[in-house]
Amino acid sequence: MKCKNVVELLNRLAPETLACEWDNVGLTVGRFDKNVSKILVALEVTNDVVNKAIEEQADMIITHHPLIFQSQKKINSETSLGRMLLCLMRYDIACYAMHTNFDAVAGGMADLAANRLDLKNIEVLADEQEYQDADGTVKMAGIGRTGIIGEEILLQELCTKIKKKFGVQVLNVYASEQKMDSYVSKVAIVPGAGKEYMNDAIKKQAEVLITGDVTHHAGLDAIENGLILIDAGHYRLEHIFIEFMEQYLNKNMSADVDVVTMAVKNPFNTL
């Protein structure tokens, strides 16, 4: 199977046109005419991922986070990015990223996360836009989702559910003492980093926003505005990409292409 055919398959799932302007999705390294017989799926490109691809003799790496975010004036062995790029090119390993396009697309990251929490009446949280899928059906895309958790539950119960559904050990919950003992029903979720969508969550009348990479001052702002802000961790909300992508590729590609995955490693230690 040619690399360009894999790219076409991925674009059927999450069109690159849905990505945010600042993002860098698509084939960032490699040749469209390359033959692909093995694909490694990972959350992001790291030295461990590159070494795994070499070990597995993978022809292509598919990740959520792009390897290259900003323009590069030099590619050499003096930087970690340069070393990874040189290694990928040396071993002729293609590298494809589907980031905010996969976040936004119907059935993508945001919907996967909302469904994992069993939310009902799911709607797009922000940056809503219409698009046509590969079959010509008009659908709605956008960042984050809102939904109803069902019958009102205690915030503590919601936190327990988040830990169970996403494999999270520690949550940072920004809420007043009164809110910590409250019942909640409407939830917003933005996998990855989504603190900038607090106002959108409030406008949608969500009581809780679940996301990652929450800063101290963002937490304080949430408390002042009566919004419960839960930091479940950036990678913890997004590792679901790997399992989904593995299943999608195995279902839609020819049987002569093998798919392997790279387990997500916690990038930090909690002491």
N, C-alpha and C positions, 0 to 999 in steps of 0.2 A: 504494500500500500504506500502510495506517495505521501510525503509530508503535506502537500497541498490538499490532498483528499482528507487528511485528518483535520486540517485547518477548516475546510469547508464543513465538516461534520460538527466541529466545535462552534462554528458560526451559526449553524442551524439551531443550536441550543441557546447560545447567548451572543447575538450579533455585536460585533465590535463597535458598531455605531451607537450602542447604548452606553458606552463608557463615558465617564466624566472627561471634560476637556483637558484636565491636568494629568490624566492617567496615561499609562503607556502599555496598552494591551496588544496582543497579537504575537506574531513570530518575532521575537527580539534577537534571537541567534539562530542561524542555520539556513539551509537551502530548501526551497519549496519542492525541488525535484528529487530530494533525498528519499531513498527507500526506507520505510519504517516497518520493522518487524517486532520491535519491543518498545513499550512506553512506560516510563516511570512517572507516577502521579505523586505530587508532594504539595504541601501548603506553600512553600517558598524555596528558592534556591539557596542552599548553603554549601559549604565545603563537604559536609557529610552527604548531602544529596548528590553532589557532583561525583563523589567517590563511589556512592551506591550505583549511580548510573553507569560508571565505568566498570564496576564489578559485575553488574548485571548485563553488560554489553547492550545497554539500552540505546536506541537510536534517537529518542526524543524524550524531553521532560515537559510535563504539563503541570503548571502551578497556578495557584490563585494570585499570589503576590508577584508583581513583575520583578525581574532581576535588575532591570535598568529603569530608574525613575527619572533621572536627569541626564542632560547631554554630557558626554564625556569628551574631554580634549585629548586625553591620553589613555591608552590601554597597555599597561605594562605590569610587571611583577611587583611593583612597589605598593599596590593596594590589593585588598582582598577581592574586590570586584574585578580588578584587572586580572588577577591570578585565575579566578573562576572562568572569566571569559576566554582567556588563553587556553585553559584546559578543555573547555567545551569545544572550542574551534579545533584544537589538536586532535581530539577524539571524534570530531565531526558529529557532535550531539546537538540536535535542534532543541530550542527552548521556547515554549509558548506560554503566555500568561493570559488568564481571563479573570480580571479583577472587578472593577466597578460595573462592567457589563454583566458579569455573573451575579453580582450583588443585586442589581436592579431588575433583571429579567424576571418575567413571570415564571414561577417554579424554581427560581434560583436560590441564592444563599438566604435572602431575607425570608422567602416563603418556607424554605426548609427549616429555618430556625423557628418561625412562627408555628409551623405544623408540629415541630418537636415538642412545643409547649402546649399543644392541643388547643390553640386559639381558634375561636370561631369568628365569623363575620370579618374576615381578614381584608384589610384595605392597605393601599400604599400610604406610607407616612409622608414622604416629601419628594419633590422634584418629579412629580407624576408626568408621564408621557405615554402617548399611544404608539404602538408599533405593530407591524404585521409579522407573525411568526412564519416559519418555513412553509406552512400550509396555506398562508394567506389570511389567517384568522387574526382579527384585530384584538390585541391584548393591552393591558396596562403594565407599565414598568415604572420603577422609581426606587428611591432609597428607603430602606426600612419598611416595616409593616406595623399596623395596629390590629388589635383583635380583642375579643372578650374571652376571659379565662374560664367562663362558665358561671356557675354560682359564685358569689363573692367568697373569697378565701382570705385567711389571715396572711399578711405580708410574710410572716415567718414560714408559712406553708409554701408560698410561692418561691421563696428562697431555697427551700428544701427541694422543690421540684426542679429548679434551675440546676442545682448541684447534681441531681440524679440524671437529668436528661442530657447534660453537656459534660458530665464527668468533671465538674468543678469542685475543688476542695475548699477554696476560700472565696468569699464574696465581700466586696466593700459596698456597704449600703449607706447612701447619703439620705438621711431622713431625720426629721425632728423626733423627739422621744414619743410624742403623741402619735406620729405616723407609724412608728415601729410596731405599735400594737393595733394598727388599723386593718380593716378589711379592704381588699382591692378587687377590681373586676376588669377594668380596661387597661391593657398593657401595650406599650410600644417596644419594639426591639430593632436594634441596628447592629448586626454583627460587625465586629472590627472596632473601629474608632468612630463614635457617633455623638459625642457630647454636644456638637454644634447643632444637633437636631432637637435640643430640649424645647425650644419655642414651638417647633412643629408638633411635638408630643403634647404640649399644653393646649395648642389650638385644636388638636384632635380630641381633647378632653381625656387623654390618657392619664391615669394616676401614677403609672410607673414607666420609666424608660430603662431598658436593659441594653447595655452596650459595653465597650471596653475603653481602656486608655483614658479614664476620667482623671482630670487634674483636681487639685485641692480647691481652687477657686470655682471651677465648674460645679463641684459638689456643693459648695456654699451657695452658689446662685440657685441651684435646684431647690435647696432647703428653703431659701427665702421666697421662692415662687410656688412653694407647696407641691413640688414634683418629687416623687421618690426616684432616686437615681441609683441604679445597681450596676456596679462595675464587676462584670463576670470574667474579665480578661479578654484581650484581643484574640489571641490564638484559640482560646477555649471555645469561643462562639463560632469560630470559622473552620475548625478541624473537620467539621461535617462535610466539607468540600471533597475530601479525599475519598471517603466511602461512596458518596454520590457519583463522583466522576469515574471511579473504577467500574461501578455498575453500568453507568451510561455507555462507556466505551465498550465494555464486554457485550452489551446488548446490541450496539449499533455498528460495530466494526466487523470485518471479516475474521474468521476463526484463526487465520494464520498470523494475527497480530496479538502478541502477549502483553498483558498489562500487569505491572507490579506496582506496589505502593511503598511509600516511605512514612513510617509512623512519625507523628509530631512529637518533638521533644520540647518540654517546658524550657524556654530560654532563660529562665531565672530560677532561683531556689528560694523557698519560703522557710525561714528559720524561726 
